[in-house]
Amino acid sequence: MRKKDRLQPESLASHCPVVPVVRGKFLVLEGIDGSGTTSQLDRVVEHIRSLGFAAVATCEPSTGPVGRLLREALLGRLAMPDGRGLDGRTMAMLFAADRFDHLQREVEPQLALGTTVVSDRYLLSSLAYQAEEADRDWVQILARGVIKPDRTLLLDLPVEVAAKRRLAAGRPVERYDADSYLAKVAANYRTLAKEDASVVVVNGAGSKEEVTAAICQAIAPLFAPPPRS
């Protein structure tokens, strides 16, 4: 090849087409406290990796600055001057702020790289939990602009079973752990699942292995190879 025929850098780009990165999938595990979302998180991520896809685990409240503040509030370490816990509207706004920070800090960058993100809780938690302390429509307004998960897995089980699991795990008592409150939250979750076709209800009362198998079956279509043309 003569010198003048050699491809210049700008010409190389046209001869080497750029393969676009396929955006990662965004999956969410939901359910009342003690339903097993945290136990399933790493198991689901490992399954996705076994299929040959990059995947990471994350959670809400997040590990960011707002998320750390929220965890203090959930444990009752943040209170009003008279000793009462933070107002429900304050909690709803903190959860919303943490969600936007979480998306910008962790979720969106990973999705853009083509990595599947599996989150322990997301928007449905606010609509199920915070809607008991604040107006649901207002809580929904706080969520304007957040991305929609590709699939949400709702681990549904009796409140009494969840309570026994929390006790067996030795978890500290948190703001929303009263069975009477969680019964309302569980009902909210079921209603929300009926309103959203992307939510799959999974029987969370089974063994860890049974629940993992049900989740993996529900997300399988998202990772199926594209049909041959």
C-alpha positions as CSV (number, residue, x, y, z in Angstrom):
1,M,0.0,0.0,0.0
2,R,1.4,3.4,-1.0
3,K,1.8,6.0,1.8
4,K,-1.0,8.2,0.4
5,D,-3.3,5.2,0.4
6,R,-3.0,4.4,4.1
7,L,-6.1,5.0,6.1
8,Q,-6.0,8.1,8.3
9,P,-7.4,7.9,11.9
10,E,-10.7,9.5,10.8
11,S,-11.0,7.0,8.0
12,L,-10.4,4.0,10.3
13,A,-13.6,4.8,12.3
14,S,-15.7,4.4,9.1
15,H,-14.1,1.1,8.4
16,C,-14.5,-0.2,12.0
17,P,-18.2,0.1,12.9
18,V,-18.8,0.7,16.6
19,V,-20.9,-2.0,18.2
20,P,-23.4,-0.3,20.5
21,V,-23.5,-1.4,24.2
22,V,-26.8,-3.1,25.0
23,R,-28.2,-1.4,28.1
24,G,-28.4,-3.7,31.1
25,K,-31.6,-4.9,32.7
26,F,-32.9,-3.4,35.9
27,L,-34.5,-5.9,38.3
28,V,-36.0,-5.2,41.7
29,L,-36.9,-7.5,44.6
30,E,-39.8,-6.3,46.7
31,G,-41.7,-7.4,49.8
32,I,-42.4,-6.7,53.4
33,D,-39.5,-6.8,55.9
34,G,-38.7,-10.5,56.5
35,S,-39.9,-11.6,53.0
36,G,-36.4,-12.6,51.9
37,T,-35.5,-9.9,49.5
38,T,-32.0,-9.5,51.0
39,S,-31.4,-13.2,51.2
40,Q,-32.3,-13.6,47.5
41,L,-30.3,-10.6,46.3
42,D,-26.9,-12.3,45.9
43,R,-28.5,-15.6,44.8
44,V,-30.2,-13.9,41.8
45,V,-27.1,-12.0,40.9
46,E,-25.1,-15.2,40.8
47,H,-27.7,-16.9,38.7
48,I,-27.6,-14.0,36.1
49,R,-23.8,-14.2,36.1
50,S,-24.0,-18.0,35.5
51,L,-25.9,-17.2,32.3
52,G,-22.9,-15.1,31.0
53,F,-24.2,-11.7,31.9
54,A,-22.5,-9.0,34.0
55,A,-24.6,-8.3,37.1
56,V,-24.3,-6.3,40.3
57,A,-26.4,-6.1,43.5
58,T,-27.6,-2.9,45.2
59,C,-30.3,-1.8,47.6
60,E,-32.5,0.9,49.0
61,P,-31.9,2.7,51.3
62,S,-28.7,3.0,49.4
63,T,-25.1,3.3,50.8
64,G,-25.0,7.0,49.7
65,P,-25.3,10.0,52.1
66,V,-29.1,10.1,52.1
67,G,-29.4,6.4,52.4
68,R,-27.2,6.4,55.5
69,L,-29.4,9.1,57.0
70,L,-32.4,7.0,56.2
71,R,-31.0,4.0,58.0
72,E,-30.5,6.0,61.1
73,A,-34.2,7.2,60.9
74,L,-35.4,3.6,60.4
75,L,-33.6,2.5,63.6
76,G,-35.2,5.4,65.5
77,R,-31.9,7.2,66.0
78,L,-33.3,10.4,64.4
79,A,-36.2,12.0,66.2
80,M,-38.2,15.1,66.8
81,P,-37.5,17.3,69.9
82,D,-40.3,15.6,71.7
83,G,-38.9,12.2,71.0
84,R,-41.3,11.2,68.2
85,G,-40.0,9.7,65.0
86,L,-39.7,11.7,61.9
87,D,-42.9,12.7,60.2
88,G,-44.2,10.3,57.5
89,R,-43.9,13.0,54.8
90,T,-40.3,13.7,55.8
91,M,-39.6,10.0,55.5
92,A,-41.2,9.9,52.0
93,M,-39.1,12.8,50.8
94,L,-35.9,11.2,52.2
95,F,-36.7,8.0,50.4
96,A,-37.4,9.9,47.2
97,A,-34.1,11.9,47.5
98,D,-32.2,8.7,48.2
99,R,-33.7,7.1,45.1
100,F,-32.6,9.8,42.8
101,D,-29.1,9.8,44.3
102,H,-29.0,6.0,44.1
103,L,-30.0,6.1,40.4
104,Q,-27.3,8.7,39.5
105,R,-24.6,7.3,41.8
106,E,-25.0,3.5,41.1
107,V,-27.8,2.3,38.9
108,E,-27.7,4.4,35.8
109,P,-23.9,4.1,35.3
110,Q,-24.0,0.3,35.5
111,L,-27.0,0.0,33.2
112,A,-25.2,2.2,30.6
113,L,-22.2,-0.2,30.7
114,G,-24.5,-3.1,29.9
115,T,-24.6,-4.5,33.4
116,T,-27.7,-5.9,34.9
117,V,-28.6,-4.3,38.2
118,V,-30.6,-6.1,40.9
119,S,-31.9,-3.9,43.6
120,D,-33.3,-4.9,47.0
121,R,-36.2,-2.5,47.0
122,Y,-37.1,0.5,44.9
123,L,-40.2,2.6,44.0
124,L,-42.8,0.0,44.9
125,S,-41.5,0.1,48.5
126,S,-42.4,3.8,48.8
127,L,-45.8,3.3,47.3
128,A,-46.5,0.4,49.7
129,Y,-44.9,1.8,52.9
130,Q,-44.8,5.6,52.7
131,A,-48.3,5.7,51.3
132,E,-49.5,4.6,54.7
133,E,-47.9,7.7,56.3
134,A,-48.5,10.2,53.5
135,D,-50.9,10.7,50.5
136,R,-50.1,8.1,47.9
137,D,-50.7,10.5,45.0
138,W,-48.1,12.8,46.5
139,V,-45.7,10.0,47.1
140,Q,-46.1,9.1,43.4
141,I,-45.4,12.7,42.4
142,L,-42.1,12.6,44.3
143,A,-41.1,9.7,42.0
144,R,-41.6,11.5,38.7
145,G,-38.6,11.0,36.5
146,V,-37.3,7.8,38.0
147,I,-36.7,4.9,35.6
148,K,-39.0,1.9,35.5
149,P,-37.6,-1.6,36.3
150,D,-37.7,-4.2,33.6
151,R,-39.1,-6.6,36.1
152,T,-40.1,-6.4,39.7
153,L,-40.4,-9.6,41.8
154,L,-42.8,-9.3,44.7
155,L,-42.0,-11.9,47.4
156,D,-45.4,-12.4,49.0
157,L,-45.9,-14.3,52.3
158,P,-47.9,-14.1,55.5
159,V,-47.0,-11.3,57.9
160,E,-46.6,-13.9,60.7
161,V,-44.0,-15.8,58.7
162,A,-42.0,-12.7,58.0
163,A,-42.1,-11.7,61.7
164,K,-40.7,-15.2,62.7
165,R,-37.9,-14.8,60.1
166,R,-36.9,-11.3,61.4
167,L,-36.8,-12.7,65.0
168,A,-34.8,-15.7,64.0
169,A,-32.3,-13.5,62.2
170,G,-31.9,-11.3,65.3
171,R,-32.6,-8.2,63.4
172,P,-33.0,-4.9,65.3
173,V,-36.6,-3.6,65.4
174,E,-37.2,-0.9,62.8
175,R,-39.8,1.8,62.3
176,Y,-42.1,-0.3,60.1
177,D,-41.8,-3.7,61.8
178,A,-45.2,-3.8,63.6
179,D,-47.3,-6.6,62.3
180,S,-50.4,-4.4,62.1
181,Y,-48.5,-1.9,59.9
182,L,-47.0,-4.6,57.7
183,A,-50.4,-6.2,57.1
184,K,-51.4,-2.9,55.5
185,V,-48.2,-2.7,53.5
186,A,-48.6,-6.3,52.3
187,A,-52.1,-5.4,51.1
188,N,-50.7,-2.3,49.3
189,Y,-48.1,-4.4,47.6
190,R,-50.8,-6.9,46.2
191,T,-52.9,-4.0,44.9
192,L,-49.8,-2.4,43.2
193,A,-48.9,-5.7,41.6
194,K,-52.3,-6.0,40.0
195,E,-51.9,-2.5,38.6
196,D,-48.5,-3.1,37.0
197,A,-47.9,-5.9,34.5
198,S,-44.1,-5.8,35.0
199,V,-44.6,-7.0,38.6
200,V,-44.4,-10.8,39.1
201,V,-45.7,-12.1,42.4
202,V,-43.6,-15.0,43.9
203,N,-44.5,-17.2,46.8
204,G,-42.0,-16.1,49.4
205,A,-43.0,-18.6,52.0
206,G,-41.0,-21.4,50.5
207,S,-37.4,-22.4,51.0
208,K,-34.6,-20.2,49.7
209,E,-34.0,-22.6,46.9
210,E,-37.7,-22.7,45.9
211,V,-37.9,-18.9,45.9
212,T,-34.7,-18.5,43.9
213,A,-36.0,-21.0,41.3
214,A,-39.3,-19.1,41.0
215,I,-37.5,-15.8,40.6
216,C,-35.1,-17.3,38.0
217,Q,-38.1,-18.7,36.0
218,A,-39.8,-15.3,36.1
219,I,-36.8,-13.4,34.7
220,A,-35.7,-16.0,32.2
221,P,-37.4,-14.3,29.2
222,L,-35.3,-11.2,29.8
223,F,-32.1,-13.1,29.2
224,A,-33.2,-15.4,26.4
225,P,-31.1,-15.2,23.2
226,P,-32.8,-13.2,20.4
227,P,-34.5,-15.2,17.8
228,R,-32.5,-16.0,14.6
229,S,-33.6,-13.9,11.7
